[in-house]
């Protein structure tokens, strides 16, 4: 070792000490061990990591022992470096220490230990160790198959500082029914990271506890749309009619998928009082929402919906028209003769002035059907978009004489 090299090892600048240690790798031998021992005690983690790299290159038993001792270093960066080196050295002597590193508080250390243990062909002795190995390897979902030992490992992961680890643990706990997971998942549903909240909510949705329902209702008011959507989707799968009041405000949510979730729930409840807040959604900007609204109104069974459903028969989407007619037939088999259908006539005539020609064609058919209710059903008289009708051809507008004749 040159005198200049010795000076660099004692430099006050960590970067100089790192370079000096790195140069040792070129000629590292037993004579270098005192400098490496000092480097492992250096105040700077980067210097200690550099020493581990040199010891790995030396690959002797003493090197393995020194690197193993670094698994207890106060710096997670050094501990992770030590675990990685032991895996590359294929040292079976370090397996016991590496398995304990699966409990390390820092994810980078756990991951490095897991990679090293897999490289060494380690087979866990307990379900908890198997779960820890799977989690640290980035396979939290696989950890569930480790049995009871997986629960405590996954629950512990929910408290990790890294949001991706918390999210993966929350997702995996969806398949765990143990009561031990409930309280941590409820806490995760209020996590600072919205993606963790979403995962926790989907896992909680498989449970029917009162605390879970309360947490899902609370999440409907979350500041993040993705969290609100997750809560609406999980709540919509519940069967309790008492949840209906929580969904009525959701019908006005700006996000169409959230409105859909509300409709899917309310549509299963045969409560006539739910029809009025659903009626406006027959004119929603999203065709899926309009379709679901028509279906829901048919299930709910309140005749108040007949007029609006008649107007929905002129929707530009065929499946909305079909759902509207199915709903009407559920409400009243003879709806074409109903007073509610007749009330729709003025609005149908008014719509003729600003609808596409093929829609106007269908409106005219509908008006004729209401005024002459013995005609065939609408399902056999779909709008003839390609050819049009004689009284409403492509590019034409309804004339005053046509309107007067209806």
Secondary structure, DSSP 8 states (H G I E B T S, - for coil): --HHHHHHHT-SSHHHHHHHHHHHHHH--GGGHHHHHHHHT-SSHHHHHHHHHHHHHH--HHHHHHHHHGGG-S-HHHHHHHHHHHHHHT-GGGHHHHHHGGG-SSHHHHHHHHHHHHHTT---SSHHHHHHHHHHTT-HHHHGGG-THHHHHHHHHTT-SSHHHHHHHHHHGGG---THHHHHHHHHTT-SSHHHHHHHHHHHTT---HHHHHHHHHHTT-SSHHHHHHHHHHHTT---GGGHHHHHGGGG-SSHHHHHHHHHHHTTS--GGGHHHHHGGGG-SSHHHHHHHHHHHHHHT-GGGHHHHHHHTT-SSHHHHHHHHHHHHHH-TTGGGSHHHHHTHHHHHHHGGGS-HHHHHHHHHHHHHHHTTTS--GGGS---TTT-BTTB-TT----HHHHHH-
